[in-house]
Amino acid sequence: MGINSQAQKSNANRSFKDYYPISERPYLTGGFGNNDYERILLEAKPVVYYSVYNDIREALNRDTIVRGDAIYLSIQPQFRIYDENSKPVKTPSYKAFLGFQSIIKTNNNNFLTAALESGHFSNGQSGSAFSEELEDNTPESTALYEDLTDDTDLAAILNRSSGNFSTNLTRLSLNYRINKFNDENLPETIHSLTLTYQLYHRRFLGAFQFGGYNPEDIDIYGRHQIEASYEFTSHLKGFRYTLGQEVFLHPDVHPSAEVFRSETTAIVYPWDKDLGIFAKFAFGYDDYNYRFVDSFPRFSIGLTWDWFTPFVVKPNRVTNP
């Protein structure tokens, strides 16, 4: 059986799957590279998407240009197991978003997608960020911030076992996919470019007084983050692979924290389906809630899952002038 026939059969098996062009891949990894205070054994991000409405695949399979939309809830926890006997799992991250995406197919059969997501980001802790003895938002904890200066090494004094991290956030993303199709209208080569702006804010979904940051912490977190990514996807000898580069910039963090993060990723999908084997090299600030005050390189290997696997797309109908 040829590559195209295998892909078409695989596509038929995914006929009831909801697709999210702008999405966060789940993963399970182990690797090398740590901060000066902890050693990571395993890391997991079991991201899930719960669809409220999704007609993206239906829209892309029409021979006319029709917009496809998705409304969904996304839960994005992140866990680390550390090489410690007393408390191997510490300060896990929890993100939850209510999201909307809209996609349109261009005249050249490329895809343009916009996404708006808003929700909550925290680590479920109640302790002071810079003391293991104090509770967050107490007068004693608040007084600690008065002693912090631009020269304070926050990584050295961070409460890594129970320090609270909490904020509400909104993300606005744009993605453009340039597709090259094979004879069976399956995307054979894809260039994907994504730009995202993220804002931390006090009110949940911009309206409710719940889960926001405190004034002392936001001066350390910074409110703004910009992300840019590029991915190249192609096929070779019956399997699919993806090469990606992503950069993150949060320019208004505390001066002791790194403002830049880079992630370089290679993914192989051995059976041209959703499950992939990936390797990632990252450097710059850490992406694990309050540990953004850390900065170190890390190489990881693990498993991942694709939320927008290439599928057969009906080309636009050509009309005679």
C-alpha positions as CSV (number, residue, x, y, z in Angstrom):
1,M,0.0,0.0,0.0
2,G,1.4,3.4,-1.0
3,I,2.0,6.4,1.3
4,N,-1.0,8.3,-0.1
5,S,-3.4,5.3,0.4
6,Q,-2.2,4.8,3.9
7,A,-2.7,8.4,4.7
8,Q,-6.2,8.4,3.2
9,K,-7.1,5.3,5.3
10,S,-5.8,6.9,8.4
11,N,-7.7,10.1,7.6
12,A,-11.0,8.1,7.4
13,N,-10.3,6.7,10.8
14,R,-10.1,10.2,12.2
15,S,-13.4,11.3,10.6
16,F,-15.0,12.3,14.0
17,K,-12.1,14.1,15.5
18,D,-12.3,17.7,16.4
19,Y,-9.4,19.8,15.1
20,Y,-7.7,22.8,16.7
21,P,-5.2,24.6,14.4
22,I,-3.8,26.7,17.2
23,S,-3.2,24.4,20.1
24,E,-0.8,23.3,22.8
25,R,0.6,19.8,22.4
26,P,0.5,17.4,25.4
27,Y,3.8,15.6,26.3
28,L,5.6,13.3,28.6
29,T,9.4,13.8,28.8
30,G,12.6,13.1,30.6
31,G,15.9,14.9,29.9
32,F,19.0,16.7,31.0
33,G,19.6,20.2,32.2
34,N,18.5,21.7,35.5
35,N,18.5,24.9,37.6
36,D,20.9,25.3,40.5
37,Y,18.4,24.2,43.1
38,E,16.5,21.1,41.7
39,R,16.9,18.1,39.5
40,I,14.0,17.3,37.2
41,L,13.3,13.5,36.6
42,L,10.1,13.6,34.5
43,E,7.8,16.3,33.2
44,A,4.2,15.9,31.9
45,K,1.7,18.2,30.3
46,P,-1.6,16.3,29.7
47,V,-3.4,18.9,27.7
48,V,-7.0,18.2,26.8
49,Y,-9.6,20.1,24.7
50,Y,-13.3,19.8,25.3
51,S,-15.4,20.9,22.3
52,V,-18.5,23.0,22.7
53,Y,-18.8,23.5,18.9
54,N,-16.3,22.7,16.1
55,D,-17.0,22.7,12.3
56,I,-13.4,23.3,11.2
57,R,-13.0,20.1,9.4
58,E,-16.4,20.4,7.7
59,A,-15.5,24.0,6.5
60,L,-12.1,22.9,5.1
61,N,-13.8,20.1,3.1
62,R,-16.0,22.3,1.1
63,D,-15.0,23.4,-2.4
64,T,-15.9,27.0,-1.6
65,I,-14.3,29.4,0.9
66,V,-16.3,29.0,4.1
67,R,-15.2,30.0,7.6
68,G,-14.9,27.2,10.2
69,D,-15.2,27.9,14.0
70,A,-14.5,26.2,17.2
71,I,-15.6,27.0,20.8
72,Y,-13.9,24.9,23.5
73,L,-12.6,24.5,27.0
74,S,-8.9,23.7,27.3
75,I,-7.3,22.3,30.5
76,Q,-3.5,22.5,30.4
77,P,-1.9,21.1,33.6
78,Q,1.9,20.8,33.9
79,F,3.6,18.5,36.4
80,R,7.3,17.9,37.3
81,I,8.7,15.0,39.3
82,Y,11.9,16.1,41.0
83,D,14.7,14.0,42.4
84,E,13.6,14.5,46.0
85,N,12.3,12.0,48.6
86,S,10.1,14.3,50.7
87,K,8.2,16.1,48.0
88,P,9.0,14.9,44.5
89,V,6.0,16.8,42.9
90,K,6.0,20.5,43.7
91,T,4.0,23.5,42.7
92,P,2.3,22.0,39.6
93,S,1.0,24.4,37.0
94,Y,-2.7,24.6,36.1
95,K,-4.1,26.5,33.1
96,A,-7.7,26.6,32.1
97,F,-9.0,28.5,29.0
98,L,-12.3,29.2,27.4
99,G,-11.3,29.5,23.7
100,F,-12.6,30.5,20.3
101,Q,-10.9,29.8,17.0
102,S,-11.9,30.7,13.4
103,I,-10.2,29.4,10.3
104,I,-10.6,30.3,6.6
105,K,-9.1,28.7,3.5
106,T,-7.6,31.1,1.1
107,N,-7.8,31.1,-2.7
108,N,-4.5,29.2,-2.7
109,N,-5.8,26.5,-0.3
110,N,-3.7,27.8,2.6
111,F,-5.2,28.3,6.1
112,L,-5.5,31.5,8.1
113,T,-6.6,31.0,11.8
114,A,-7.3,33.4,14.6
115,A,-7.7,32.3,18.3
116,L,-8.8,34.1,21.4
117,E,-8.4,32.3,24.7
118,S,-9.0,33.6,28.2
119,G,-8.7,31.9,31.6
120,H,-6.7,31.2,34.7
121,F,-3.1,30.2,35.5
122,S,-1.9,29.2,38.9
123,N,0.1,26.6,40.9
124,G,-2.5,25.9,43.6
125,Q,-0.3,27.0,46.5
126,S,-1.0,29.4,49.3
127,G,2.5,30.2,50.7
128,S,4.5,33.3,50.3
129,A,6.6,33.4,47.2
130,F,9.7,34.2,49.1
131,S,9.3,32.5,52.5
132,E,8.3,28.9,53.4
133,E,7.1,30.1,56.8
134,L,4.6,32.7,55.7
135,E,1.2,32.6,54.0
136,D,0.7,34.6,50.9
137,N,-1.2,38.0,51.1
138,T,-0.4,38.4,54.8
139,P,1.1,41.6,56.1
140,E,4.3,39.8,56.9
141,S,4.5,38.3,53.4
142,T,3.8,41.6,51.8
143,A,6.6,43.3,53.8
144,L,9.1,41.0,52.2
145,Y,8.6,42.7,48.8
146,E,9.7,46.0,50.3
147,D,13.3,44.6,50.7
148,L,13.5,43.4,47.0
149,T,15.5,45.5,44.6
150,D,16.5,45.2,41.0
151,D,19.7,43.5,42.1
152,T,17.9,40.8,44.2
153,D,18.5,37.3,43.0
154,L,14.9,36.0,43.1
155,A,15.9,32.5,42.1
156,A,18.0,32.2,45.3
157,I,15.2,33.2,47.6
158,L,12.2,31.6,45.8
159,N,9.9,29.4,47.9
160,R,10.0,26.3,45.7
161,S,7.8,24.1,47.8
162,S,4.7,26.2,48.5
163,G,5.1,29.6,47.0
164,N,1.9,30.9,45.4
165,F,1.7,31.9,41.7
166,S,-1.7,33.1,40.4
167,T,-3.0,35.3,37.6
168,N,-5.7,35.5,35.0
169,L,-4.6,35.8,31.4
170,T,-5.8,36.3,27.8
171,R,-4.1,35.1,24.6
172,L,-4.6,36.4,21.1
173,S,-3.0,34.3,18.3
174,L,-2.7,34.3,14.5
175,N,-1.6,31.3,12.5
176,Y,-0.9,31.0,8.7
177,R,-0.3,27.6,7.1
178,I,1.1,27.3,3.6
179,N,0.1,23.9,2.2
180,K,1.5,21.8,-0.6
181,F,-1.0,19.0,-1.5
182,N,-0.4,15.6,-3.0
183,D,-2.6,14.0,-5.7
184,E,-5.1,12.9,-3.1
185,N,-5.5,16.4,-1.6
186,L,-3.6,15.5,1.6
187,P,-1.2,18.3,2.8
188,E,2.2,16.8,2.0
189,T,4.3,19.7,3.1
190,I,3.3,22.5,5.5
191,H,4.9,25.7,6.6
192,S,3.1,27.0,9.8
193,L,3.8,30.5,11.3
194,T,2.2,31.6,14.6
195,L,2.3,34.9,16.5
196,T,0.8,35.2,20.0
197,Y,0.3,38.1,22.4
198,Q,-0.4,37.2,26.1
199,L,-1.6,39.5,28.8
200,Y,-1.8,38.9,32.5
201,H,-4.8,40.7,34.2
202,R,-6.8,40.8,37.4
203,R,-10.3,39.9,36.4
204,F,-11.2,36.3,35.3
205,L,-12.4,36.4,31.7
206,G,-12.0,40.2,32.0
207,A,-15.1,40.5,34.2
208,F,-15.0,38.6,37.5
209,Q,-13.0,39.2,40.6
210,F,-11.4,35.8,40.9
211,G,-7.9,34.3,40.7
212,G,-6.0,37.5,39.8
213,Y,-2.5,38.5,40.7
214,N,-1.6,40.6,43.7
215,P,0.1,44.0,43.1
216,E,3.5,42.9,44.5
217,D,3.8,39.8,42.3
218,I,2.8,41.5,39.0
219,D,5.7,43.8,39.2
220,I,7.9,40.6,39.2
221,Y,5.9,38.6,36.7
222,G,5.4,41.4,34.2
223,R,2.1,41.6,32.3
224,H,3.1,41.1,28.7
225,Q,4.5,38.1,26.7
226,I,5.1,37.8,22.9
227,E,5.5,34.4,21.2
228,A,6.5,33.6,17.7
229,S,6.9,30.1,16.2
230,Y,7.6,28.4,12.9
231,E,7.0,24.7,12.0
232,F,7.9,22.7,8.9
233,T,6.0,19.4,8.4
234,S,6.6,16.9,5.7
235,H,6.7,13.1,4.9
236,L,9.5,10.6,4.4
237,K,9.2,6.9,3.8
238,G,5.7,6.5,5.2
239,F,6.1,8.7,8.3
240,R,5.4,12.3,9.1
241,Y,7.9,14.6,10.8
242,T,7.8,18.2,12.1
243,L,10.7,20.6,12.8
244,G,9.9,23.7,14.9
245,Q,11.4,26.8,16.4
246,E,9.6,28.9,19.0
247,V,10.7,32.0,20.9
248,F,9.1,33.7,23.9
249,L,9.7,37.3,25.1
250,H,8.4,38.8,28.4
251,P,10.0,42.2,28.4
252,D,8.7,43.6,31.7
253,V,9.8,40.9,34.2
254,H,12.0,41.6,37.2
255,P,15.6,42.5,36.2
256,S,17.0,39.3,37.8
257,A,14.9,37.1,35.4
258,E,15.8,36.3,31.8
259,V,13.4,37.9,29.3
260,F,13.9,35.4,26.5
261,R,13.2,31.7,26.0
262,S,13.9,29.5,23.0
263,E,12.5,26.0,22.1
264,T,13.8,23.9,19.2
265,T,11.8,20.8,18.5
266,A,11.9,17.8,16.2
267,I,8.9,15.3,16.1
268,V,8.5,12.0,14.3
269,Y,5.1,10.4,13.8
270,P,6.1,6.8,13.0
271,W,2.6,5.8,11.8
272,D,1.6,9.1,10.3
273,K,-1.1,9.5,13.0
274,D,-1.5,11.7,16.1
275,L,1.1,10.1,18.5
276,G,4.7,11.3,18.0
277,I,8.2,10.9,19.4
278,F,9.9,14.2,20.0
279,A,13.1,15.8,21.1
280,K,13.4,19.4,22.4
281,F,16.2,21.7,23.3
282,A,15.3,24.8,25.3
283,F,17.2,27.6,26.9
284,G,16.4,30.9,28.5
285,Y,13.9,31.4,31.3
286,D,12.0,28.4,32.7
287,D,8.3,28.1,31.7
288,Y,7.0,26.5,35.0
289,N,5.0,29.1,36.8
290,Y,7.1,31.1,39.4
291,R,10.3,29.4,38.2
292,F,10.5,31.8,35.3
293,V,13.1,33.4,37.6
294,D,15.3,30.4,36.7
295,S,17.3,30.2,33.5
296,F,19.0,27.1,32.2
297,P,19.4,24.9,29.0
298,R,17.6,21.6,28.9
299,F,17.4,18.7,26.4
300,S,14.3,16.5,26.5
301,I,13.0,13.4,24.8
302,G,9.5,12.0,25.1
303,L,6.0,11.5,23.6
304,T,3.6,14.0,22.2
305,W,0.2,14.3,20.5
306,D,-0.9,16.4,17.5
307,W,-4.2,18.2,17.7
308,F,-4.2,19.2,14.0
309,T,-3.1,16.1,12.1
310,P,-3.0,16.7,8.3
311,F,-6.2,15.4,6.6
312,V,-7.7,15.4,3.1
313,V,-8.8,18.9,2.2
314,K,-11.2,19.5,-0.7
315,P,-9.6,22.1,-3.0
316,N,-11.5,25.3,-4.0
317,R,-13.7,24.9,-7.0
318,V,-12.2,26.5,-10.1
319,T,-14.8,28.6,-12.0
320,N,-14.3,29.7,-15.6
321,P,-14.3,33.4,-16.3
